[in-house]
Amino acid sequence: MRSRGSDRPGLANPAKLTGEAAGAPEDRRRAFCSGTRPLDVTLDRLAGVLPGIGTARHYRREWLGPDLNAGLAVTALLIPAGMGYAEASGLPPAAGLYATIVPLLTYALVGPSRILVLGPDSALAPIIAASILPLAGGDADRAVALAGLLAILTGATLVIGAVTRLGFVTDLLSKPIRVGYLNGIALVVIVGQLPKLLGFATNGDSLTHGLQLTAQGLADGLTDPQALAIGTAALVLLVAVKATHSRFPGLLVAVAGSMVFAAVFGWADQVPVVGALPRGLPSPALGGLQWSDVSSMIGPALGTALIAFTDTAVLSRSLAARRGESVDDNQEMAAVGISCAAAGMFGGFPACGSSTRTPVAEQAGAKTQLVGVVGAVLIMAFMVFAPGVTAYLPSSTLAAVVIVAASSLMDIPAVIALLRADRIEGLLSLAAFGGVALVGVLEGILVAIALSFVAFVINAWRPYRTELVRVEGLRGYHDVTRHPEGDRIPNVAIVRFDAPLFFANAHLLERLARQTVAGSHIDSLILAAEPITTIDATAVEKLVNLDDYLRSKGVRLLFAELKGPVKDQLQRYGLDSRFDHSRFYPTVGAAVDDLTGTLRYDFDIEPDEPEGPPDPSEPPSG
């Protein structure tokens, strides 16, 4: 029996099951009879808010192996990265692991991106340190509490932003910006890992500074041959696996093999290693805070929220595009906010999408959020049962892993293609790359966005404009610069203006019209106005001046394909009497037919058959 409102037999209308009365006994009976269980309806609702539930419900068996492999691989990077960024933020190493574990578990439930890895990041470390260390006064416990408060306020800021639908800011991150950003991030990461690969440490705070310190270390003979040998071997293995597209678990072999090698040959005491893990699990650490601390952290929280979301949004969008997926920006903003707040409540600090650990997960074959869960569980297991497991892990091995992973972010062919297709967009990509690499992540993105607006204004300020003519053998009206063999219709000229009409470009339309009618014997000028989507007061004034000028020359100004909202604007400016309905035509063809008194004006073209659907093989007009 067909369920009422259903499109197929035996399938209830989902709208009725998800409405306000879904919990009513009658609806539950209908759901049961139709084969749809109330539990499924409830889980569907939850999956809309908690994407991890939806992934778990539809998880495929073939995803398990890649997810476990990726989880194991990324764990080797999560541990040293978390500890290192904690130290860079002026916090104990354990706080970095807590800021890794809690966001991973939280994001696996609330995050919309399937493979994004959250955790501490170099982009956030400076602002965290600058915010908490002056107030901590050298007290490590107070520093942890302040960092937790900063994470909670950062998370609250992001959640409020998501509720108020501020995720649209990522619409400003065009493809050239995303490509340039990823290339810049990749270069910064690779340069930052070179000293570790060579066996020594530096504290460069920028790309150029890092290169200078690396070169100085080489000149001073700080290179450790043993560390370099281990790192180079891992690098060669990983590059070979990547180049051959092999399924060989090169990442796991490189990490585990280097640990075994260092332990067996006693190199752990001779080369830099990650070191043992601190003991203990995440727990609240917000003691001793006062209301004055909240007010002190509000400003830094706003800046941290902006950096965390911008960094995450660019990475999330780029990865989603490469995987043929889509991510809701507001949901992403809320997920990062909730993850940050959760980290702050359990001894951590603000986190965001990681541009080093996420590529490792992707390269290892990650399919779903289970990768983050595996990583978090393994870190906790190591901290409880085997805290010394990383004591034999050479830092140069991890440097090789990061370098290969970061290289996968680079897309030089995309930049070349942009430069060939549109020089301005290619230059925008290079600007984003240069800004991120030379100035900073946030600064680079902001510079690129500002340049995007400048490019948009320039394009709108100097739009394409042309006269349209008839071409023998072709339907429609075509750009005279592309078809110089075309002819005007006797006594009629047609011009097209490809941009909104506003104060900065209105004079160009007036100039085009005057040049078109100069020295010509025409009595009608048709403006093909479909591209004009808006008009402002200055443009209206120019339009009136143009109409007066054309009238003095005996030429009537007509509009074809002008959009309704723009007509409404003209009426609001009081021009409905000047430009009455007789001035407007639905198409250019209708205007020409009316002016020539024919149903169709052709140049030695056989009469057309009655018009039907357009022929896909026919070249477009103009």
Buried (B, 14 or more C-beta within 10 A) or exposed (E): EEBEEBEEEEEBBBEBBBEEEBEEEEBBEBBEEBEBEBEEBBBBBBBEEBBBBBBBEEBEEEBEEBBBBBBBBBBBBBBBBBBBBBBBBBBBBBBBBBBBBBBBBBBBBBBBBBBBBBBBBBBBBBBBBEBBBEBBEEEEEBBBBBBBBBBBBBBBBBBBBBEEEBBEBBEBBBBBBBBBBBBBBBBBBBBBBBBBBBBBEBEBEBBEEBBEBBEEBBEEEBBBEBBBBBBBBBBEBBBEBBEEEEEEBBBBBBBBBBBEBBEEEEBBEBBBBBBBBBEBBBEEBBEEBEEEBEEBBEEBBEBBBBBBBBBBBBBBBBBBEEEEBEBBBBBBBBBBBBBBBBBBBBBBBBBBBBBBBBBBBBBBBBBBBBBBBBBBBBBBEBBEEEBEBBBBBBBBBBBBBBBBBBBBBBBEEBBEBBBEEEEBBBBBBBBBBBBBBBBBBBEBBBBBBEBBEEBEEEBBEEBEBBBBBBBEEBBBBBBBEEBEEBEBBEEBBBBBBBBBBBEBBBBBBBEBBEEBBEEBEBBBBBBBBBBBEEBBEBBBEBBBEBBEBBEEEEBBBBBBBBBEEBBEBBEEBEBEEBBEEEBBBEBBBEBBBEBBEEEEBEEEEEEEEEEEEEEEEEEEBB
